[in-house]
Amino acid sequence: MEKIQLDVIVNQRGNRTDGFINYGQKADLSFYQIPVIIIEGGKPGKTLLVDGAMHGDETEGSEAIIKLAAELEDTEFAGTFVGVPALNMEAFTIISRGTITDGFNLNRIFPGRKDQYITHYLAAHYMERVVSHVDAVINFHGGGDVLHLEPLCAYVPFDGPDDTAARVSYEMAQAFNVKYLWSQQNLPFGGITSLEYKKAFNIPTIIPEVGSQCSRFTNRDRDIDICYNGIKNVMAYFEMIPPTGQKPVEDKLHIELNYLHSRNGGIMKLCKRENEFFEEGEVLCVIDNLFGDRVEALKAPWPGIVIGYWSVPVIHPGDWCSLAAKIIDAPEFYKK
């Protein structure tokens, strides 16, 4: 497998190289850049790509990448660790979900293209210059500034009994070690990393969703550690490092996550919070207008459990008000 080539090298010491991949020159002659950390383990093994801040307000994974990279430096292990702490630096610098230049959501436009906006070009460039050179991917996300999310890990659904990439993705999600395992079936949007990487390169990808702004006040270190330990658990699954010895999370639940949208704006109040089960027809949240009148009561369309919700009082028409999960069985085609 060809190695990832950097356009700018910032530091090179021991088994670690820090630098940038350039994509697109700006009017001031500087470049849009992707920061990359490459650590060679010194023994044959997998190349694992771990990236964060694809949405610039989701940074728990970013901090975990930085923490683990410092630990792996000057350490012998199998394979290569590739860390991208802020994939969308344009969004990261202003703490924004979307790209500052064109406003696009990076994780809705993969595989990208080189003849449209800069975010499309970033997606295409990243797939060509980085993703195509690795064996597996951990693509970190979270609740960002306006959502609360319980820690979960998404895997790609099986296309059939011989779907090797899906099997490895599912086993990576199991190894990551959180309570909720999300099968990314029936998604209401396309253009996301996990499905597009599989389609283009048959590469297994997981998407952990960990942390949010409201969680950072009390659980920032916990959430970073979940990400940090999750990466190590996946590395151990690939036999890049010895088993971590972390105790497996008990009573894991397989879910299909559904994004329930508000139809009205106003002040939202929760009726069902995180980890609470609900029955069909139960009210998950209500929205009142500025005169105190009830303008909406969002009811559950089926039984399930609340994984997350809009975490600020003011909500707009069409926003995600409740992230409600159906409980499903383990993948039909999975065989150990």
Secondary structure, DSSP 8 states (H G I E B T S, - for coil): ------SEEEEEETTEEEEEEEEEE-TTS-EEEEEEEEEE-EEEEEEEEEE--SSTT--HHHHHHHHHHHHHTT--EEEEEEEETTS-HHHHTTT-SS-TTT---GGGSTT--TTS-HHHHHHHHHHHHTGGG-SEEEE-B--TTTEEE--EEEE---SSTT-HHHHHHHHHHHHH--SEEEE--S-S----HHHHHHHHH---EEEEE---HHHHHHHHHHHHHHHHHHHHHHHHHTTSS--------SS-EEEEEEEEE-SS-EEEEESS-TT-EE-TT-EEEEEE-TTS-EEEEEE-SSSEEEEEEE-SSEE-TT-EEEEEEEE--S-TT---
